[in-house]
Amino acid sequence: MLVLKRKVGEKVMVGDSIELQVLAVEGDNVKLGFVAPRHIQILRKELYEGLMQENLQAGQRNSLPDAQAIGLLKSFNKLGLKSDAE
């Protein structure tokens, strides 16, 4: 881990395209500003971890068993509805 001391207004570069500036220090809080290309997503760590957890859970959800999916498609066909599988 790199540890730096910066004063208000001072900047740090991350790679060639991300600039971090200390905007203010208010008690125990440090206000940071980021300048980065639009394709680089910057998130608070707790939000990032929440998104990763949701993605893991979404990937673990069971999909319909094949037989059940085929039965649903047949039901749609009986109702005269078209499916994407046709």
C-alpha positions as CSV (number, residue, x, y, z in Angstrom):
1,M,0.0,0.0,0.0
2,L,1.3,3.4,-0.9
3,V,0.6,6.1,1.8
4,L,0.9,9.7,0.9
5,K,0.3,13.0,2.7
6,R,-1.4,15.7,0.6
7,K,-2.6,19.2,1.4
8,V,-5.8,20.7,0.2
9,G,-5.5,21.4,-3.5
10,E,-2.7,19.0,-4.1
11,K,-3.1,16.2,-6.7
12,V,-2.0,12.6,-7.2
13,M,-2.0,10.8,-10.6
14,V,-3.1,7.2,-10.9
15,G,-1.7,5.8,-14.1
16,D,-1.7,8.3,-17.1
17,S,-5.4,9.2,-17.0
18,I,-6.8,9.4,-13.4
19,E,-6.2,12.5,-11.4
20,L,-7.1,12.6,-7.7
21,Q,-7.3,16.0,-5.8
22,V,-7.8,16.7,-2.1
23,L,-10.6,19.2,-2.1
24,A,-11.2,19.7,1.6
25,V,-10.5,18.3,5.0
26,E,-13.5,18.7,7.4
27,G,-12.9,17.1,10.7
28,D,-12.4,13.3,10.2
29,N,-13.6,13.6,6.6
30,V,-11.5,14.1,3.5
31,K,-13.3,15.4,0.4
32,L,-11.7,14.0,-2.8
33,G,-12.2,14.9,-6.4
34,F,-11.5,12.5,-9.3
35,V,-10.9,13.3,-13.0
36,A,-11.0,10.1,-15.1
37,P,-12.1,9.0,-18.6
38,R,-15.8,8.2,-18.8
39,H,-15.2,4.5,-19.4
40,I,-13.5,4.2,-15.9
41,Q,-16.1,3.6,-13.2
42,I,-15.3,5.1,-9.8
43,L,-17.3,3.7,-6.9
44,R,-17.2,3.8,-3.1
45,K,-15.9,0.4,-1.9
46,E,-19.1,-0.5,-0.1
47,L,-21.1,0.0,-3.3
48,Y,-18.6,-2.0,-5.4
49,E,-18.7,-4.9,-2.9
50,G,-22.6,-4.8,-2.9
51,L,-22.6,-5.0,-6.7
52,M,-20.1,-7.8,-6.7
53,Q,-22.3,-9.7,-4.2
54,E,-25.4,-9.2,-6.3
55,N,-23.6,-10.4,-9.4
56,L,-22.5,-13.5,-7.6
57,Q,-26.0,-14.2,-6.4
58,A,-27.5,-13.6,-9.8
59,G,-25.1,-16.1,-11.3
60,Q,-26.0,-18.8,-8.7
61,R,-29.8,-18.6,-9.2
62,N,-31.2,-21.8,-10.6
63,S,-32.7,-21.5,-14.1
64,L,-35.7,-23.5,-15.1
65,P,-35.1,-27.1,-15.7
66,D,-35.3,-28.0,-19.4
67,A,-38.5,-30.0,-19.0
68,Q,-40.2,-27.1,-17.2
69,A,-39.1,-24.6,-19.9
70,I,-40.3,-26.8,-22.7
71,G,-43.7,-27.2,-20.9
72,L,-44.0,-23.4,-20.6
73,L,-43.2,-23.0,-24.3
74,K,-45.9,-25.6,-25.2
75,S,-48.4,-23.7,-23.1
76,F,-47.6,-20.4,-24.9
77,N,-48.0,-22.2,-28.2
78,K,-51.4,-23.5,-27.2
79,L,-52.4,-19.9,-26.4
80,G,-51.2,-18.8,-29.8
81,L,-48.2,-16.9,-28.5
82,K,-44.9,-17.0,-30.4
83,S,-41.7,-17.7,-28.4
84,D,-38.2,-16.7,-29.2
85,A,-37.2,-20.3,-29.4
86,E,-39.2,-20.8,-32.7
